Amino acid sequence: MVIPLRNQAKDEHHEAAALRYSAVWGTQGTSIADSRHAVRTLLARAGHHPDQQPCQDAQIVVSELVTNALRHAPGPGELLLELTADPALLRITVRDSSSRPPRPAPRTPDRIGGHGLHLIARLCDRLHTVLVDQGKHVIAELRLHAAPTR
């Protein structure tokens, strides 16, 4: 199920969120390309051009987090994107069915794969995990340093 991009009413979940996007998936997973498209679309609605660094960084973070959820926690999951009212902070939440917190792999330049969490940590201002009854939420906060173009 996908909840389309929309302006959020003040009495909803997070008062500070101006734009939100949510998608849930079952055991079949979801499309990484659709996830990247969702963050591009959300940021474009806030005036961030897809060629700007913040938009590109956000696509990388979303892609890595959703990929990790699909690879390490098969089963239902969710992507939630929230952009604050002043379009300065993007909160990316990925819910999955595993209660194991993500752990960065040791740095090994020869290894293919396993570098995503290191990359996410460098791009984001904050990265943390919240354990819930049936899995976890991995939450990344990305400050959008470039001013949006209107």
N, C-alpha and C positions, 0 to 999 in steps of 0.2 A: 504494500500500500504506500502510495506517495501522497504527501500533503503538499500542494503547490505553494510556491513562494507567495507570500502575502504580507501585508502590513498587519501587525499584531495589535489587538485591542489592549488598552492599558490594564484591564482587569484579568488578563490571561496570565499564564505561567510565570514569565519574567517581565516585570514592568519595564526594565531598561532595554529590552530587545525590540528593535524597530522592524527588523525583517527576520523571518525564520523559514527554514526548510526542514522537512523531516521525511525520511524514507525508512521503511522497515522491510526486512526480508526473512524468508523462512529457510528451510533446509537447502533450497536450491541456490542460495546466495543472491548476490546482486552484481550489477555491472560496475566495474571500476570507472569506466569511461562515463557512465551516467553520474557517478558521484563527482567526478571532476567537472562535468558540465553543470551540475547543480551549484557548486561553489562559484564557478565562473559567472553563472546567471545571477546569483544572489549579489555578488560584488558589483556586477555591471549595473544592477538596479540601484545600487548605492553610489554609482558614479566612478567606480574603479575600472579602468580599462584593462582588458585581458593581457595586454603586453606589459603592464606595469609589474614590477617585482613583487609587490604584496599579493597580487592575484596569482602569479605563478607559484610563489611560495605556498599559498593556501592550497593550490591544486596538488602540490607535492605532498603536503601534510595529509590531506584527505585521502589521497591515493594510498599512501603508506599505511595509514590507520585502518582503512577499510580492507586493504590487502591482508594485514596482520590478523584482523578479525576473521576473515574468511579462511585463512590458512591455519590458524591456531585454535579456532573455536567454531567448528562446524555447527550449524544450527541457526536458530533465529538471531537476528541482529537488527541494529538501527543506526542510522546516521542522523544527527541533528546539527544543523548549522544555525547559529544565532549571531546577528550583527547588531551591535549596540546602536542606540539612537543617534549618536554623533559620528557614525561609521568609522570609529577608530579601533574597535576591538572585535575580532571574529572569534567566537567560541565554537570549537568543533568537538562534538561528543559522539563517540562510537560505542554502542552497547553491544556486548557479545555474551555468549553462554558459558564462557570459561571463567572460573574464579581465580585463575592464576594471573597475577599481575605481569605485565610485559617486562622483560628483562633484556637490557642491551647485551648483545653478543660481544665477546672480547674483540677488540680491534685487530683485524688480520687483513692486511691489504690484498692478499692472494685469494681470499674467500669470495665466492660469488654469492651475493645475498647476505642478509643479516646486518645490513648497515642502516636500515630504516630508522630505528629509534635514535641512533646517533644524529642522523640528519634532522629528524623532527625536533630533537632537543636543541639543536643549533638554530633552527628557524623560528621556534616558538618562544614566547616570553614565559610561558608556564606550561608544564605538562604534568598531569597527575592522574591517579587511578582511584576510583571509588568502587569498593566491593558492594554488591547488592545481593539480594536473596538468590537470584539465579544468574550469576555471572558478574560482570563488572561494566563500569563506564570508564573509558579512557578519554580524558578531557584535555584538549590542547587549546591554548589561548594565543592568538597571533595578533600583535599590534600592527595595524595597517599604517605604516609610517608615511607613505606617499599620500598627498592630499587627493581626494576624489575630484574628477573632472565632471562638471555638470553641463 
